[in-house]
Amino acid sequence: MKKVVICFVLAITLASCVEKINVDLDPTYVRLVVDGSVSTDTSRYTINLTQTADYFYNAEIPRVVNANVTIYDGDSIITLEETEPGKSGIYEFGSDFHGIVGKIYTLNISLPVEIGGNTHYSSSCELMSVTHLDSTSVVFHEDWGKDGFYEVKIFAQEPGNEINYYMFNLYKNGSLMSDSISKVVVSDDKYINGSYINGLGAFYLNNSNPWEKLFPGDTITLQMSGITKEYYNFVSEVQSAGFNIPFFVGPPANVVGNVNNGGVGFFTAYSNSYAKTIVK
């Protein structure tokens, strides 16, 4: 009988901890979202413009169309064209464009209709230098995890002149493996400033995952980019958002981008260095 009573009291106590809360979200609070970059690679570049949406929004995120989008490099103005006028919200320019280290690139956006009370937004970023990536290697650790892991290593001389910030991307046979902001790797040089980076691990590929599994003859390309401190902080905050421990702490602060007038997202500029290796 004691056990029955204790269980009954415990059930009532737990039930009393549950409270239904109706969350009233303001659907009118909409902001412009900017995603785009330029780099030292000669390529075609895109700027992606969307709008924020309700938390429970279950359709495709609204695209921002018919905008006037330009990039100013301090000397000339580049005009971007929407890939599908009035539909895509993706603006691109130049197949022969490449950024120059030390220049500040400013993205200017003029909208036909207000978003968040504004029709004009801008964002600026300096194109930072990057150290030369000497080489990369892939080492298989059969005793890591269930089926082993591949470690992709870096070999490069860190310049040591100041605190530098880096971003790393990984390609397998020409396909980008770090294809979302959650998969890229960012780092500062606080503990390696001025030292030779002699085989530091950058990526770890799980052999249990078919997408990450490597085979003899696969070409692995490591991309090392020099980025600004602001973009390093932005990526770090995006990657850590939503992973609070313990679970009952408050929500993280809003991720800080570099778009003015209340816009969100980031327009960044960076330089690149590459190294390749063949899986043995």
C-alpha positions as CSV (number, residue, x, y, z in Angstrom):
1,M,0.0,0.0,0.0
2,K,2.9,2.3,0.8
3,K,4.3,1.8,-2.7
4,V,0.9,2.5,-4.3
5,V,0.5,5.8,-2.3
6,I,4.1,6.9,-3.2
7,C,3.5,6.2,-6.9
8,F,0.1,8.1,-6.8
9,V,1.7,11.1,-5.1
10,L,4.6,11.1,-7.6
11,A,2.2,11.0,-10.5
12,I,0.3,14.0,-9.2
13,T,3.5,15.9,-8.6
14,L,4.8,15.2,-12.1
15,A,1.5,16.1,-13.7
16,S,1.5,19.4,-11.8
17,C,4.8,20.3,-13.5
18,V,3.2,20.3,-16.9
19,E,1.7,23.6,-18.1
20,K,0.3,24.4,-21.5
21,I,1.8,27.5,-23.0
22,N,0.5,29.3,-26.0
23,V,3.3,30.9,-27.9
24,D,2.2,34.1,-29.7
25,L,4.6,34.7,-32.6
26,D,4.4,38.0,-34.5
27,P,4.0,37.0,-38.2
28,T,4.6,40.6,-39.2
29,Y,8.2,40.8,-38.0
30,V,10.0,40.0,-41.2
31,R,13.7,40.7,-42.0
32,L,15.9,40.4,-45.0
33,V,18.3,37.4,-45.1
34,V,21.6,37.7,-47.0
35,D,23.9,34.9,-48.0
36,G,26.8,35.5,-50.3
37,S,30.6,35.8,-50.8
38,V,33.5,36.7,-53.0
39,S,36.9,35.2,-53.0
40,T,40.3,35.2,-54.8
41,D,39.1,32.3,-57.0
42,T,38.1,33.2,-60.6
43,S,34.4,32.1,-60.7
44,R,30.8,33.0,-61.0
45,Y,29.4,34.3,-57.7
46,T,25.9,34.4,-56.3
47,I,24.1,36.4,-53.6
48,N,21.0,34.7,-52.2
49,L,18.2,36.9,-50.8
50,T,15.3,35.5,-48.8
51,Q,13.0,36.6,-46.0
52,T,12.6,35.3,-42.4
53,A,9.5,33.4,-41.8
54,D,7.3,32.2,-38.8
55,Y,8.7,29.4,-36.7
56,F,5.8,27.2,-37.8
57,Y,6.0,28.3,-41.5
58,N,5.7,25.0,-43.5
59,A,6.3,26.3,-47.0
60,E,9.4,27.3,-49.0
61,I,11.1,30.3,-47.5
62,P,10.0,33.5,-49.4
63,R,12.5,34.7,-52.0
64,V,13.3,38.4,-52.4
65,V,12.9,39.1,-56.1
66,N,13.4,42.1,-58.4
67,A,16.0,43.7,-56.2
68,N,18.8,45.9,-57.5
69,V,22.0,44.3,-56.2
70,T,25.5,45.7,-56.7
71,I,29.0,45.2,-55.3
72,Y,31.5,48.0,-55.0
73,D,35.2,47.3,-54.7
74,G,36.4,50.8,-54.1
75,D,37.1,51.4,-57.8
76,S,34.2,50.1,-59.8
77,I,30.6,48.9,-59.3
78,I,29.5,45.4,-60.4
79,T,25.8,44.9,-61.1
80,L,24.3,41.5,-60.4
81,E,21.5,39.9,-62.4
82,E,18.7,37.7,-61.0
83,T,19.1,34.2,-62.4
84,E,15.3,33.9,-63.0
85,P,13.9,37.4,-63.0
86,G,11.1,37.8,-60.6
87,K,11.4,34.2,-59.3
88,S,14.7,33.0,-57.9
89,G,15.9,35.6,-55.5
90,I,19.4,34.5,-56.5
91,Y,21.7,37.2,-58.0
92,E,24.9,36.4,-59.8
93,F,27.8,38.0,-61.6
94,G,30.9,37.4,-63.6
95,S,32.4,34.1,-64.6
96,D,35.8,35.8,-64.8
97,F,35.7,37.8,-61.5
98,H,38.2,37.3,-58.7
99,G,38.7,39.2,-55.5
100,I,41.9,41.0,-54.5
101,V,43.5,40.7,-51.1
102,G,43.2,43.9,-49.0
103,K,40.2,45.3,-50.9
104,I,37.0,46.0,-49.1
105,Y,33.9,44.8,-50.9
106,T,30.5,46.4,-50.2
107,L,27.3,44.7,-51.1
108,N,24.4,47.2,-51.8
109,I,20.8,46.0,-52.0
110,S,17.8,48.1,-53.1
111,L,14.4,46.5,-52.8
112,P,11.2,47.3,-54.7
113,V,9.1,46.7,-51.5
114,E,10.0,47.4,-47.9
115,I,11.2,44.5,-45.6
116,G,11.5,45.4,-42.0
117,G,10.7,49.0,-42.7
118,N,13.7,49.4,-45.1
119,T,14.3,49.2,-48.8
120,H,18.1,49.6,-48.7
121,Y,20.6,47.3,-47.1
122,S,24.4,47.1,-47.3
123,S,27.2,44.9,-46.0
124,S,31.0,45.3,-46.2
125,C,33.9,42.9,-45.8
126,E,37.6,43.1,-46.3
127,L,39.2,40.3,-48.3
128,M,41.8,38.8,-46.0
129,S,45.0,37.0,-47.0
130,V,45.7,33.3,-46.3
131,T,49.0,31.4,-45.7
132,H,50.1,28.9,-48.4
133,L,48.8,25.4,-47.9
134,D,51.8,23.2,-48.5
135,S,50.1,19.8,-48.6
136,T,47.4,17.6,-47.1
137,S,47.3,13.9,-46.3
138,V,44.7,11.3,-45.4
139,V,45.3,8.8,-42.5
140,F,43.0,6.0,-41.7
141,H,42.5,5.1,-38.0
142,E,40.9,1.7,-37.9
143,D,40.5,1.7,-34.1
144,W,38.4,4.9,-34.0
145,G,34.7,4.2,-33.8
146,K,32.9,1.1,-35.2
147,D,34.5,1.1,-38.7
148,G,37.3,3.6,-38.4
149,F,37.8,7.2,-39.3
150,Y,39.8,9.1,-41.9
151,E,41.8,12.0,-40.7
152,V,42.5,14.8,-43.2
153,K,45.7,16.6,-42.1
154,I,47.1,20.1,-42.8
155,F,50.7,21.0,-43.6
156,A,51.4,24.8,-43.8
157,Q,53.6,27.5,-42.3
158,E,51.6,29.9,-40.1
159,P,52.8,33.5,-40.7
160,G,52.7,34.6,-37.0
161,N,52.4,38.3,-37.7
162,E,49.0,38.7,-36.0
163,I,46.0,36.7,-34.9
164,N,44.6,35.1,-38.1
165,Y,41.3,33.4,-38.7
166,Y,40.8,30.4,-41.1
167,M,38.0,28.4,-42.7
168,F,38.4,24.9,-44.1
169,N,36.4,23.1,-46.7
170,L,36.7,19.6,-48.1
171,Y,36.1,18.1,-51.5
172,K,36.0,14.5,-52.6
173,N,36.5,13.9,-56.3
174,G,35.4,17.5,-56.9
175,S,32.2,17.4,-54.8
176,L,32.0,19.6,-51.8
177,M,31.6,17.5,-48.7
178,S,31.4,20.5,-46.3
179,D,28.3,21.7,-48.1
180,S,26.6,23.5,-45.3
181,I,27.7,26.0,-42.7
182,S,27.4,23.3,-40.0
183,K,30.1,21.2,-41.8
184,V,32.8,23.8,-42.5
185,V,35.6,24.1,-40.0
186,V,36.8,27.5,-38.7
187,S,39.7,28.2,-36.4
188,D,42.0,31.0,-35.1
189,D,45.8,30.6,-34.8
190,K,46.0,31.4,-31.1
191,Y,47.9,28.2,-30.3
192,I,49.9,27.8,-33.5
193,N,50.7,31.5,-34.3
194,G,54.1,31.5,-36.2
195,S,54.5,27.7,-36.0
196,Y,54.6,25.1,-38.7
197,I,51.4,23.3,-38.9
198,N,52.7,19.7,-39.2
199,G,49.8,17.4,-39.7
200,L,47.1,19.0,-37.7
201,G,43.7,17.3,-38.2
202,A,41.1,19.4,-40.0
203,F,38.4,16.9,-40.9
204,Y,37.4,13.5,-39.6
205,L,35.4,11.3,-41.9
206,N,33.3,8.4,-40.5
207,N,33.9,5.2,-42.4
208,S,30.4,4.0,-41.3
209,N,28.8,6.8,-43.2
210,P,28.5,5.9,-47.0
211,W,28.8,9.6,-48.0
212,E,32.1,10.0,-46.0
213,K,33.6,6.6,-46.9
214,L,36.8,6.8,-49.0
215,F,38.2,4.4,-51.6
216,P,41.7,4.0,-53.1
217,G,42.1,6.5,-55.9
218,D,39.7,9.1,-54.5
219,T,41.0,12.6,-54.8
220,I,40.7,14.7,-51.6
221,T,41.1,18.5,-51.9
222,L,41.5,20.6,-48.8
223,Q,40.6,24.3,-49.1
224,M,42.1,26.8,-46.6
225,S,40.7,30.3,-46.5
226,G,41.7,33.5,-44.8
227,I,38.6,35.1,-43.2
228,T,37.8,38.0,-41.0
229,K,37.3,37.8,-37.2
230,E,33.7,38.8,-37.7
231,Y,33.0,35.9,-40.1
232,Y,34.8,33.5,-37.8
233,N,32.5,34.6,-35.0
234,F,29.4,34.4,-37.2
235,V,30.1,30.8,-38.3
236,S,31.0,29.8,-34.7
237,E,27.8,31.2,-33.3
238,V,25.7,29.6,-36.1
239,Q,27.3,26.2,-35.3
240,S,26.8,26.5,-31.6
241,A,23.2,27.9,-31.7
242,G,20.6,25.5,-30.3
243,F,23.1,23.3,-28.4
244,N,22.7,24.6,-24.9
245,I,23.9,22.4,-22.0
246,P,22.3,22.1,-19.5
247,F,19.0,21.9,-21.4
248,F,17.1,24.4,-19.2
249,V,19.4,27.4,-19.7
250,G,18.1,30.4,-21.7
251,P,18.2,30.5,-25.5
252,P,21.4,31.7,-27.2
253,A,21.7,35.4,-28.3
254,N,20.9,36.2,-31.9
255,V,23.7,35.4,-34.3
256,V,25.5,38.6,-35.3
257,G,25.9,39.2,-39.0
258,N,27.2,42.2,-41.0
259,V,24.0,43.4,-42.8
260,N,22.8,46.8,-41.7
261,N,19.3,48.1,-41.1
262,G,18.3,45.0,-39.2
263,G,19.1,42.5,-41.9
264,V,20.5,39.1,-41.0
265,G,23.1,36.8,-42.5
266,F,26.6,37.6,-43.8
267,F,28.3,38.8,-46.9
268,T,31.9,37.7,-46.7
269,A,35.2,37.9,-48.7
270,Y,38.1,35.5,-48.3
271,S,41.3,34.2,-50.0
272,N,41.9,30.6,-50.8
273,S,44.8,28.1,-50.9
274,Y,44.4,24.4,-52.0
275,A,46.2,21.1,-51.6
276,K,45.3,17.7,-53.0
277,T,46.1,14.1,-52.2
278,I,45.1,10.7,-53.6
279,V,43.7,8.1,-51.2
280,K,46.0,5.1,-51.1
